[in-house]
Amino acid sequence: MKDNNLSTIQCSFIYNLLINELIDMFYRQKVDAKKQKTEELQTICILQLKKQIKSMQQPSLQMNQSMKQKLNSKFISIHETSVGLKIVDPDSRMIQVFLFGNNSILMDWNCFFEELNAGLEKNLNFIIEYEETKYFIFGNADDLLCIYKFCAGKYIFKKGTSHKTLEILKEKHDYQLKSIFDQSRQKQYYEHVIYPQMNNNLDMSFYSEVTYDREKYVPEEIQIIKDLHITSIPQFIQVDALYQDGAEYSYIYTNKDLIKLSLYYNNTQLDNPCFMSHIAHQLVLLLIALDEKGIIHPGLDLKNLYINPNSQDIVLASYYQAYYQLNNEDRRLCVNIGYSPPEYFKLNSKLTTKTNIYQAGISLYQLLIGYNPFGKTQKEMSLNHPKNDLDLKRLNAFDSILSDFISQLLEQDPQKRPQPSELLQHKLFSISHKEYLSKQTIQKQYHQDIEEFIIFGKNSNIQTVKPTIKFKKRL
């Protein structure tokens, strides 16, 4: 009996190994053929494990008999992979892979959430639409919710009619931000709607767009969200769904558990060098992620930087105006007064992901000093920023290593500005300096506690103590 169990485990292991090899081969074949559809794959999996797969999948299938006959249903195995959702047919041993990069794939989860919230769990399913074919995937609520979480932000969903607009928060020529209530999920979200623009030929197009299979166009902002969600980076706000509704695209998200970084710092961590080091490290991780994807983000500023106080992750809460790094002939200017690097104001200068590094430096400076290095008001920044009148002398009052780190980020010449990956080697993140900062923070807190204790001892009434305690002020 033990030998049979061991044999089954070994066969299962070999089967999974072969399947993984097959998916890699399939993906390479798709890429090498410039994403042309692969009609058939050679059957290399010859192990007879249909019985094990069916018994594993059977509890998840809850269709009634008439529904099974109508849809010509069969038990399948669904796998979450690094390249997309993989469906295995154990009978024919064929594999269908829905690649993340294929924008022709459209998923419909509307009926699933409507029936789930109505308590109708008998025939729960979602639909995958691809190449004029609809795949109805049935299962229990828990299994389908797991698949949904895996797909959210990585695939485009068909928009339903359950969204109710509560308030329009902001509107510009290319987008609208509003708060909505999703009746099918019974949740409130922010919805960012991307407006299609009119081009010179009076055709509907997007401000930025990319082309994929079958000349499918999606806004570049949507493609960037997909790319960043595939690797699940905590430094970017998580999108709950990407939607398509005819020519209109949108996405929904929540700011749950997020607090503005500047507000959190000023109220809880002011003059805490350890926390500033943590913020710097988090921003470097964010910069590395953008650099690896070749993404330039003109809005990397304190208006869009938040913190999750539970995980202490710094989160960039906007994808607006982000774009892929272009070639030397093309330039896209999205000037952010007070944050854009010097190369934005030079016509012959190439824009690269190093523009993100400069913006991170401005954000750290403003957080540390309390105002932008180009001025305290919008008027001052508008005058000083184009002239690149940047004064970093105030950094000298702070930790020299932190000041050096910020100064490197604000290097005027983008060629001399360090790569994001090189920033991790800075002394600011060394173990010895972290220990030094920890000791400084503990000593500072100790002396503050002693001072407050002495003040308290001189006053018998607690009401007279509070006004006398000196709270932290900026240097």
C-alpha positions as CSV (number, residue, x, y, z in Angstrom):
1,M,0.0,0.0,0.0
2,K,2.9,2.4,0.8
3,D,4.5,1.6,-2.5
4,N,1.3,2.5,-4.4
5,N,1.1,5.8,-2.5
6,L,4.7,6.5,-3.2
7,S,4.2,5.7,-6.9
8,T,1.2,8.0,-7.1
9,I,3.2,10.9,-5.5
10,Q,6.1,10.3,-7.8
11,C,3.8,10.3,-10.9
12,S,2.1,13.4,-9.7
13,F,5.4,15.1,-9.3
14,I,6.6,14.0,-12.7
15,Y,3.3,15.1,-14.2
16,N,3.5,18.6,-12.7
17,L,7.1,18.9,-13.8
18,L,6.1,18.0,-17.4
19,I,3.2,20.4,-17.3
20,N,5.5,23.2,-16.1
21,E,8.0,22.4,-18.9
22,L,5.1,22.4,-21.4
23,I,3.9,25.8,-20.3
24,D,7.4,27.3,-20.7
25,M,7.7,25.8,-24.1
26,F,4.2,27.0,-25.0
27,Y,5.1,30.5,-23.8
28,R,8.4,30.7,-25.7
29,Q,6.6,29.4,-28.8
30,K,4.1,32.2,-28.5
31,V,6.8,34.8,-28.1
32,D,8.9,33.5,-30.9
33,A,6.0,33.4,-33.3
34,K,5.2,37.0,-32.4
35,K,2.1,36.0,-30.5
36,Q,0.5,34.1,-33.4
37,K,-2.1,31.6,-32.2
38,T,-0.7,28.1,-31.7
39,E,-3.2,25.7,-33.1
40,E,-1.9,22.5,-31.6
41,L,0.7,21.3,-29.2
42,Q,2.4,18.0,-29.2
43,T,1.2,15.7,-26.4
44,I,4.2,15.1,-24.3
45,C,2.4,14.2,-21.2
46,I,1.6,10.4,-21.4
47,L,1.0,9.7,-17.7
48,Q,-2.5,8.3,-17.0
49,L,-3.5,10.5,-14.1
50,K,-7.0,11.4,-15.2
51,K,-8.6,9.8,-12.1
52,Q,-6.5,11.7,-9.6
53,I,-7.2,15.1,-11.4
54,K,-10.9,14.5,-11.7
55,S,-11.3,13.5,-8.0
56,M,-9.3,16.6,-7.1
57,Q,-11.5,19.0,-9.2
58,Q,-14.9,17.3,-8.8
59,P,-15.8,19.0,-5.4
60,S,-15.4,22.4,-7.1
61,L,-17.9,21.7,-9.8
62,Q,-21.5,22.4,-8.8
63,M,-23.4,22.4,-12.1
64,N,-26.7,20.6,-12.3
65,Q,-27.1,17.9,-15.0
66,S,-28.9,20.0,-17.6
67,M,-26.3,22.7,-17.4
68,K,-23.5,20.1,-17.9
69,Q,-25.2,18.8,-21.0
70,K,-25.9,22.2,-22.4
71,L,-22.4,23.4,-22.1
72,N,-20.7,20.2,-23.0
73,S,-18.8,20.5,-19.7
74,K,-15.8,18.6,-18.4
75,F,-13.6,18.7,-15.4
76,I,-10.5,20.8,-15.7
77,S,-7.5,21.8,-13.7
78,I,-6.7,25.5,-13.3
79,H,-3.3,26.7,-12.4
80,E,-2.0,30.2,-11.5
81,T,1.4,30.7,-13.2
82,S,3.9,33.5,-13.7
83,V,2.8,34.1,-17.3
84,G,-1.0,33.7,-16.9
85,L,-4.0,31.5,-16.1
86,K,-3.4,27.9,-17.2
87,I,-6.2,25.5,-17.9
88,V,-5.4,21.8,-18.3
89,D,-7.9,19.3,-19.9
90,P,-7.0,16.0,-18.3
91,D,-8.8,14.0,-20.9
92,S,-7.0,15.3,-24.0
93,R,-4.0,16.5,-22.0
94,M,-4.2,19.8,-23.8
95,I,-3.3,23.1,-22.2
96,Q,-4.9,26.5,-22.8
97,V,-2.9,29.4,-21.5
98,F,-4.4,32.9,-21.1
99,L,-1.3,35.1,-21.2
100,F,-1.3,38.3,-19.2
101,G,0.1,40.2,-22.2
102,N,-2.8,39.2,-24.4
103,N,-5.2,42.1,-24.4
104,S,-7.8,40.2,-26.5
105,I,-8.8,38.3,-23.4
106,L,-11.9,39.7,-21.6
107,M,-13.3,38.2,-18.4
108,D,-16.8,38.6,-17.1
109,W,-17.3,38.4,-13.4
110,N,-20.6,40.3,-13.1
111,C,-23.0,37.4,-12.8
112,F,-20.6,35.7,-10.3
113,F,-20.8,38.6,-7.8
114,E,-24.5,39.2,-8.4
115,E,-25.4,35.5,-7.6
116,L,-22.8,35.3,-4.8
117,N,-24.3,38.3,-2.9
118,A,-27.8,37.0,-3.6
119,G,-26.9,33.7,-1.9
120,L,-27.4,31.7,-5.2
121,E,-24.3,29.5,-5.0
122,K,-25.5,26.5,-7.0
123,N,-24.1,27.5,-10.4
124,L,-21.5,30.1,-9.7
125,N,-19.3,30.8,-12.7
126,F,-17.3,33.4,-14.5
127,I,-16.7,33.8,-18.3
128,I,-13.5,34.1,-20.3
129,E,-14.0,35.5,-23.8
130,Y,-11.2,34.9,-26.2
131,E,-11.2,34.7,-30.0
132,E,-15.0,34.6,-30.4
133,T,-15.1,31.7,-27.9
134,K,-16.7,31.8,-24.4
135,Y,-15.3,29.6,-21.6
136,F,-17.7,29.2,-18.7
137,I,-15.7,28.3,-15.6
138,F,-17.9,26.8,-12.8
139,G,-16.8,26.2,-9.2
140,N,-17.5,26.9,-5.6
141,A,-17.3,30.4,-4.1
142,D,-14.0,30.0,-2.4
143,D,-12.2,28.6,-5.4
144,L,-13.6,31.2,-7.8
145,L,-12.8,34.0,-5.4
146,C,-9.2,32.8,-5.3
147,I,-9.1,32.9,-9.1
148,Y,-10.6,36.4,-9.1
149,K,-7.9,37.7,-6.8
150,F,-5.3,36.2,-9.0
151,C,-6.8,37.8,-12.1
152,A,-7.6,41.3,-10.6
153,G,-5.4,43.9,-12.1
154,K,-3.8,41.5,-14.6
155,Y,-6.7,40.9,-17.0
156,I,-9.4,43.3,-18.3
157,F,-12.9,42.6,-17.1
158,K,-16.2,43.4,-18.8
159,K,-17.9,46.2,-17.0
160,G,-21.4,45.5,-15.7
161,T,-24.3,47.8,-14.7
162,S,-24.0,47.5,-10.9
163,H,-21.9,50.7,-10.4
164,K,-23.7,53.6,-8.9
165,T,-21.9,57.0,-8.9
166,L,-21.9,58.7,-5.5
167,E,-19.7,61.7,-6.2
168,I,-17.5,63.1,-9.0
169,L,-14.3,64.0,-7.2
170,K,-12.2,65.3,-10.0
171,E,-12.5,65.7,-13.8
172,K,-10.0,66.7,-16.5
173,H,-9.9,66.5,-20.3
174,D,-8.5,62.9,-20.2
175,Y,-10.0,61.3,-17.1
176,Q,-12.6,61.4,-14.4
177,L,-12.2,60.3,-10.8
178,K,-15.4,59.4,-8.9
179,S,-16.6,57.5,-5.8
180,I,-18.9,54.7,-6.7
181,F,-20.9,52.0,-4.9
182,D,-20.7,48.5,-6.5
183,Q,-24.1,47.0,-5.8
184,S,-23.0,43.5,-6.8
185,R,-20.2,43.5,-4.3
186,Q,-21.8,45.8,-1.7
187,K,-18.6,47.9,-1.6
188,Q,-17.5,51.5,-2.1
189,Y,-14.6,52.2,-4.5
190,Y,-12.8,55.0,-6.3
191,E,-13.2,54.6,-10.1
192,H,-10.7,56.2,-12.4
193,V,-12.3,56.6,-15.9
194,I,-10.0,57.1,-18.8
195,Y,-11.5,59.3,-21.5
196,P,-10.8,58.5,-25.2
197,Q,-9.5,61.5,-27.1
198,M,-10.3,62.8,-30.6
199,N,-7.3,62.6,-32.9
200,N,-6.8,64.6,-36.2
201,N,-8.8,62.1,-38.2
202,L,-11.8,62.5,-35.8
203,D,-11.4,58.9,-34.7
204,M,-11.6,57.8,-31.1
205,S,-8.2,57.1,-29.7
206,F,-6.3,57.2,-26.4
207,Y,-3.8,59.8,-25.2
208,S,-1.4,56.8,-25.1
209,E,-1.9,53.4,-26.4
210,V,-0.1,50.1,-27.1
211,T,-0.8,47.4,-29.7
212,Y,-1.1,43.7,-28.9
213,D,-2.8,40.7,-30.5
214,R,-5.2,41.3,-33.3
215,E,-4.5,45.1,-33.2
216,K,-6.2,45.4,-29.8
217,Y,-5.7,48.8,-28.4
218,V,-5.8,49.7,-24.7
219,P,-4.7,52.9,-22.9
220,E,-1.1,52.8,-21.8
221,E,-2.1,53.5,-18.3
222,I,-4.1,50.2,-18.2
223,Q,-1.1,48.3,-19.7
224,I,1.2,49.7,-17.0
225,I,-1.2,48.7,-14.2
226,K,-1.2,45.1,-15.7
227,D,2.6,45.0,-15.8
228,L,3.0,46.2,-12.3
229,H,0.3,43.9,-10.9
230,I,1.9,40.7,-12.4
231,T,4.7,41.0,-9.9
232,S,2.5,42.2,-7.0
233,I,4.7,45.0,-5.8
234,P,3.4,46.4,-2.4
235,Q,4.8,49.9,-3.2
236,F,2.0,50.4,-5.8
237,I,-1.7,50.7,-4.9
238,Q,-3.6,47.5,-5.7
239,V,-6.3,47.8,-8.3
240,D,-9.5,45.7,-7.7
241,A,-10.5,45.5,-11.3
242,L,-9.6,46.8,-14.8
243,Y,-12.8,47.4,-16.8
244,Q,-13.7,47.8,-20.5
245,D,-17.1,49.3,-21.4
246,G,-17.1,49.7,-25.2
247,A,-14.5,52.3,-26.1
248,E,-14.1,53.4,-22.4
249,Y,-11.6,51.9,-19.9
250,S,-11.6,52.4,-16.2
251,Y,-10.2,50.8,-13.0
252,I,-11.4,50.7,-9.4
253,Y,-9.5,50.7,-6.1
254,T,-9.7,51.7,-2.5
255,N,-7.5,53.7,-0.2
256,K,-8.3,51.4,2.7
257,D,-5.6,51.4,5.4
258,L,-3.6,54.1,3.6
259,I,-2.6,57.5,5.1
260,K,-0.9,60.3,3.3
261,L,2.9,60.0,3.9
262,S,3.4,63.7,4.7
263,L,0.5,63.7,7.2
264,Y,1.8,60.5,8.9
265,Y,5.4,61.8,9.1
266,N,4.5,65.2,10.5
267,N,2.2,63.8,13.2
268,T,4.0,60.7,14.3
269,Q,7.6,60.5,13.0
270,L,8.9,64.1,12.8
271,D,12.7,64.2,13.0
272,N,13.0,60.4,13.3
273,P,16.1,59.6,11.2
274,C,15.3,55.8,11.4
275,F,11.9,56.4,9.8
276,M,13.5,58.7,7.1
277,S,15.9,55.9,6.3
278,H,13.0,53.5,6.0
279,I,11.1,55.8,3.6
280,A,14.2,56.2,1.5
281,H,14.6,52.4,1.3
282,Q,10.9,52.0,0.3
283,L,11.3,54.6,-2.4
284,V,14.3,52.8,-3.8
285,L,12.3,49.6,-4.1
286,L,9.6,51.6,-5.9
287,L,12.2,53.1,-8.2
288,I,13.7,49.7,-9.0
289,A,10.3,48.4,-10.0
290,L,9.6,51.3,-12.3
291,D,13.1,51.0,-13.8
292,E,12.7,47.2,-14.5
293,K,9.5,47.9,-16.4
294,G,10.9,51.0,-18.2
295,I,8.2,53.2,-16.8
296,I,8.5,57.0,-16.3
297,H,6.0,58.4,-13.7
298,P,5.7,62.2,-13.7
299,G,3.6,62.2,-10.5
300,L,6.0,60.6,-8.1
301,D,5.4,63.3,-5.4
302,L,4.0,63.7,-1.9
303,K,0.5,64.2,-3.3
304,N,0.5,60.6,-4.4
305,L,2.7,58.9,-1.8
306,Y,0.9,57.1,1.0
307,I,1.8,54.8,3.8
308,N,0.2,51.7,5.2
309,P,0.7,52.1,8.9
310,N,0.2,48.3,9.5
311,S,2.9,47.1,7.1
312,Q,4.8,50.4,6.9
313,D,4.9,50.0,3.1
314,I,5.2,53.3,1.2
315,V,2.5,53.2,-1.6
316,L,2.4,55.2,-4.8
317,A,-1.4,55.7,-5.1
318,S,-1.7,57.0,-8.7
319,Y,-0.9,55.6,-12.2
320,Y,-2.0,58.8,-14.0
321,Q,0.2,60.0,-16.8
322,A,2.7,57.2,-16.3
323,Y,4.2,56.0,-19.6
324,Y,6.8,53.7,-21.0
325,Q,10.3,55.1,-21.7
326,L,10.4,56.2,-25.3
327,N,13.2,56.4,-27.8
328,N,15.4,59.4,-28.5
329,E,13.2,60.9,-31.1
330,D,10.1,61.0,-28.9
331,R,9.5,63.1,-25.8
332,R,6.5,63.3,-23.6
333,L,6.4,66.2,-21.2
334,C,4.1,66.0,-18.2
335,V,5.7,68.8,-16.2
336,N,5.1,68.6,-12.4
337,I,6.0,72.0,-11.0
338,G,8.4,71.6,-8.1
339,Y,9.3,67.9,-9.0
340,S,10.3,67.5,-12.6
341,P,14.1,67.1,-13.2
342,P,16.2,69.6,-15.2
343,E,16.2,67.4,-18.3
344,Y,12.5,68.2,-18.7
345,F,13.4,71.8,-19.6
346,K,16.1,70.8,-22.2
347,L,14.8,70.1,-25.7
348,N,17.6,67.8,-26.7
349,S,17.8,65.8,-23.5
350,K,16.5,62.2,-23.5
351,L,14.0,61.3,-20.8
352,T,14.7,58.0,-19.0
353,T,13.6,56.3,-15.8
354,K,16.2,58.4,-14.0
355,T,13.6,61.2,-13.9
356,N,11.8,59.1,-11.3
357,I,15.0,59.2,-9.1
358,Y,15.0,63.0,-9.1
359,Q,11.4,63.2,-8.1
360,A,12.0,60.8,-5.2
361,G,14.8,63.2,-4.1
362,I,12.5,66.2,-4.1
363,S,9.9,64.2,-2.1
364,L,12.5,63.2,0.6
365,Y,13.7,66.8,0.8
366,Q,10.3,68.2,1.2
367,L,9.4,65.7,3.8
368,L,12.6,66.4,5.8
369,I,12.6,70.2,5.5
370,G,8.9,70.9,5.4
371,Y,8.6,72.6,2.0
372,N,9.8,72.2,-1.6
373,P,13.4,73.2,-2.4
374,F,12.1,75.5,-5.1
375,G,9.8,77.5,-2.8
376,K,7.2,77.4,-0.1
377,T,4.3,78.5,-2.4
378,Q,3.1,77.5,-5.8
379,K,4.1,80.9,-7.1
380,E,7.7,80.6,-5.8
381,M,8.0,77.2,-7.3
382,S,6.7,78.3,-10.7
383,L,9.3,81.0,-10.8
384,N,12.3,79.1,-9.4
385,H,11.7,75.6,-10.9
386,P,12.2,76.4,-14.6
387,K,15.5,78.3,-13.7
388,N,16.6,75.2,-11.7
389,D,17.3,77.5,-8.8
390,L,17.9,74.6,-6.3
391,D,19.4,75.3,-2.9
392,L,20.4,72.2,-0.8
393,K,22.2,74.0,2.0
394,R,19.5,73.3,4.5
395,L,20.3,69.5,4.3
396,N,23.5,70.2,6.2
397,A,21.5,70.5,9.4
398,F,20.6,66.8,9.2
399,D,22.4,63.5,9.3
400,S,25.3,63.8,6.8
401,I,24.7,60.3,5.2
402,L,21.0,61.0,4.7
403,S,21.9,64.4,3.2
404,D,24.4,62.8,0.9
405,F,21.8,60.2,-0.3
406,I,19.2,63.0,-1.1
407,S,21.9,65.0,-2.9
408,Q,22.7,62.0,-5.1
409,L,19.1,61.7,-6.1
410,L,19.0,65.4,-7.0
411,E,22.1,65.2,-9.2
412,Q,21.5,67.7,-12.1
413,D,23.1,65.6,-14.8
414,P,20.9,62.5,-15.4
415,Q,24.0,60.6,-16.7
416,K,25.7,61.0,-13.3
417,R,22.5,60.2,-11.4
418,P,22.8,56.7,-9.9
419,Q,20.8,53.8,-11.2
420,P,18.0,52.6,-8.8
421,S,19.7,49.3,-8.1
422,E,23.0,51.2,-7.2
423,L,21.1,53.2,-4.5
424,L,20.8,50.0,-2.4
425,Q,24.5,50.1,-1.9
426,H,24.5,53.5,-0.3
427,K,25.8,53.7,3.3
428,L,22.4,54.9,4.4
429,F,21.2,51.3,4.2
430,S,24.3,49.7,5.8
431,I,23.8,47.8,9.1
432,S,26.3,50.0,10.9
433,H,24.5,53.2,10.0
434,K,21.1,51.7,10.9
435,E,22.5,50.8,14.3
436,Y,23.9,54.3,14.7
437,L,20.5,55.8,13.8
438,S,18.7,53.5,16.2
439,K,20.9,54.6,19.1
440,Q,20.4,58.3,18.2
441,T,16.7,57.8,18.2
442,I,16.6,56.0,21.5
443,Q,18.8,58.7,23.2
444,K,16.7,61.5,21.8
445,Q,13.5,59.8,23.0
446,Y,15.1,59.2,26.5
447,H,16.1,62.9,27.0
448,Q,12.6,64.0,25.8
449,D,11.0,61.6,28.4
450,I,13.2,62.9,31.2
451,E,12.4,66.5,30.2
452,E,8.6,65.8,30.2
453,F,8.9,64.0,33.6
454,I,10.7,67.0,35.2
455,I,8.0,69.3,33.9
456,F,5.3,67.0,35.2
457,G,7.0,66.9,38.6
458,K,6.9,70.7,38.9
459,N,3.1,70.8,38.3
460,S,0.5,69.2,40.4
461,N,-2.4,69.8,38.0
462,I,-2.3,67.6,34.9
463,Q,-4.1,70.4,33.0
464,T,-1.1,72.7,33.5
465,V,1.4,70.2,32.1
466,K,0.1,69.7,28.6
467,P,0.8,73.3,27.4
468,T,4.3,73.3,28.8
469,I,5.5,70.1,27.0
470,K,7.6,71.1,24.0
471,F,6.5,69.1,21.0
472,K,8.9,68.4,18.2
473,K,9.5,71.2,15.7
474,R,11.3,71.3,12.4
475,L,14.9,72.4,12.5
